[in-house]
Amino acid sequence: MSLSHLGQSGFRMQLGATVVYVDPYLSDCVERLHGPGLRRLRPAPVRPEAVLDADLVLVSHAHLDHCDPDTLSVVARNNPGC
């Protein structure tokens, strides 16, 4: 198993050939929707468009920095088997 931190509370896990993303917050949607006071502390390590290997995405809860619509829509479009 390999584990990579995606910033915030997000992780990419690879279990054999299966790749799982957990809470991937890879956009700036919180700042875009709620203002500059909620800017990311660090840039996302990867753009949502670069996620091309997702088999499964797990979301722990509905806060935007866990259930990011700007990331999830792109990941869903680019990973049709996910």
N, C-alpha and C positions, 0 to 999 in steps of 0.2 A: 504494500500500500504506500502511496505517496500522498502528501498533503501540502498544499500551497495556500498561503494566506492571500486573500484578495482585498484586504483593507476592510475597515469597519468590522462587521461580524461575519464576513464572507470567506468561504473556503472552496477550493477545488480539490477533490479527492479522486485518486485513481486507484481502483481495486481491480487488479488484473487488466482486462480490456475495457472495463466499465468506468466511465468518467461521470462523477456526480458533483454538481455545484450546489452549495448551501448558502442561501441569503446573498446572492451576487448583486451587490450595489455597485454598478460600474458606470453610472452616469452622474449627472449633477441635478437630478430631478428635484431633490428636496430644496436646493437653493433656487432653482427655476420656479418652483411652485410657491415657496414660502419666504423668499428673500435672501439677501446676501448675509444676513446674520446666521444662516444655517449652511454656510459654505463648508465643503469637505475639508478636513484637516490635512489630508494628503491626497495627491492625485490618484485616481484609479490605476492599478498596475497594468490593466489591459482594457481596451475598448470593447464594448459589447459586440461589435462587428467581428472581432477577432476570435470570439468563442465559436468554434466550429466542431467541437468534439463532445458536446454535452449529450449524455444518454439520459440523464435525470437531473431535474432541478428541484431542490427542496426549499420551501419557504417556511420559516418558523412562525411568523405572524405578519399582520397586515401593515405595519409601519413602513413608510416609503423607503427607508434605508435597509429594509429586509425584503420587501415585496416591491421592487423597483419596476414600474411599468415601462420605463424607457429601456431598461436592460432586458426584461423578460420578453417583451414583444420582439426584439431583434433576435434574441437567442431562439425563441420559438420559430421564427421565420427561417433562420439559418440552420436549424437542427431539426428537420421534419420528423425524425424518429424519436425525438425527445418527448 
